[in-house]
Amino acid sequence: MPAGVVRADTPRTITVNSQGGAPNFTGYNLNTLISIGTSWAFYTTSFTAPFTVKDARMEFWVGATAGNIWFDDVQLFPTGADLYRRDFTNGSVLLNGTSSTQTVSGLTGLQRFNGKQAPLYQYIVDDADTGFTATGAWKTVNYNTGSLSGAGASASLLAEPQNANGPYYHAWLGSCHQLDASSGTAQWDLSLPADGAFTIQAWLPAAPNASTWTKNAVYEVVSNGNVIFSASLDQTTAGNGDGWHIIATGLNLAVAGAPFVRVHNGASGSLIADAVYATSAARYNDGTPAPQVTLWPFDGILLQRQTPVPAPTSRVNSVVNAASYQPAIASGGFVSIAGSGFGNSSRSWTSSDFSGTNLPLSLDGISVTINGKAAYVEYISPIQINAIAPDDDTIGQVQVQVGPRTEPGSWCQRLTTGFPVRS
């Protein structure tokens, strides 16, 4: 995260950029416009570096307008993952706002809900994956009418519909395998994540020629080299619409058995091999304690408290710089905190609140801490507090708390920290 204090003699927009050196001048995902004013202000932006390199540089493009711009205390520092948590009387919500898997540890007093939703394990093995193999004269075919707005577009899954008026049909990821000969097999390695009971389904696209497919596709589940389950599927029913077709339910499988799904043709017509979908009977929401959870990219979870806690009588909703109303706050600067339940008084400090020349750390019992350090409280009301941030050399995210009535963690915050501060 780049951060720094900037002002200009006239308002202007500058560009913050990062790139490598000659001859390619590779961009490193930072190219941001920032509008700056004539007063000193703290500015931040963020980006995700795509590579680990030694030639990266941060640049400030100040534009073509003549004038003066002053920079101070410019820094580049790593930020924590965008993990968010909000606590409630009966539970907590966790959200992974990143594009990578994140594990949250150190959770206390929380458990998963009991429910039938959310299989503990669910995954797809496509015929384009390395877990798929085939014998015989299979060919790869595209059964696909496109991907509107480019969502998930690829060479097989085109960016726009090929047939805007229908019919609509899609092989999984745009393509699948088709066997027109009488002999041959296809196989999907399940790479089982754990022992347990699983449901196995097969995907078939509603292709226009589905009526010419086999009426007897024989699917077998093999474990320890032996066929432990077999089922027949009429693939011509795919013409009724794209969808998953159940092969087996509640099938007990073990990792040690290295199970896989295999299909061959038990009749005439073309045989289709696309994706298979495995889901566990074990549920993610099984009521067990949750001292740690792993969240997939852009995933979230609701957790239940083992013992409900009293609802906090006050709650912080936002923290901003009182001068700019921006999220960045600075040591020695006024901070405005909005929320509810901040006592019953509405007043500013008076001379009686001072101890000699020392500014008050609380008004009518309402106090503020920023990054664990006491702030000076200038104004209080039931819905707003103004305070002066304490000295702190932290650059980055910090936690802001109101006491004594606010329960820590009772508002939406980053797990790593809460609001930016600058000394």
Secondary structure as UniProt FT lines:
FT   STRAND          2..8
FT   STRAND          12..19
FT   TURN            22..24
FT   STRAND          27..36
FT   STRAND          41..44
FT   STRAND          57..61
FT   STRAND          69..76
FT   STRAND          83..87
FT   STRAND          91..96
FT   STRAND          102..104
FT   STRAND          110..111
FT   STRAND          122..125
FT   TURN            127..128
FT   TURN            130..131
FT   STRAND          132..144
FT   HELIX           148..150
FT   TURN            151..152
FT   TURN            164..165
FT   STRAND          170..189
FT   STRAND          196..204
FT   TURN            208..209
FT   HELIX           210..212
FT   STRAND          217..223
FT   TURN            224..225
FT   STRAND          226..233
FT   HELIX           235..240
FT   STRAND          243..253
FT   HELIX           255..257
FT   STRAND          260..265
FT   STRAND          270..273
FT   STRAND          276..280
FT   STRAND          293..295
FT   TURN            297..298
FT   STRAND          300..305
FT   STRAND          314..321
FT   TURN            322..324
FT   STRAND          329..330
FT   TURN            331..332
FT   STRAND          334..340
FT   STRAND          347..348
FT   HELIX           351..353
FT   TURN            356..357
FT   STRAND          362..363
FT   TURN            364..365
FT   STRAND          366..370
FT   TURN            371..372
FT   STRAND          373..374
FT   STRAND          376..380
FT   STRAND          384..388
FT   STRAND          396..398
FT   STRAND          400..403
FT   TURN            404..405
FT   TURN            408..409
FT   STRAND          413..414
FT   STRAND          419..422
//
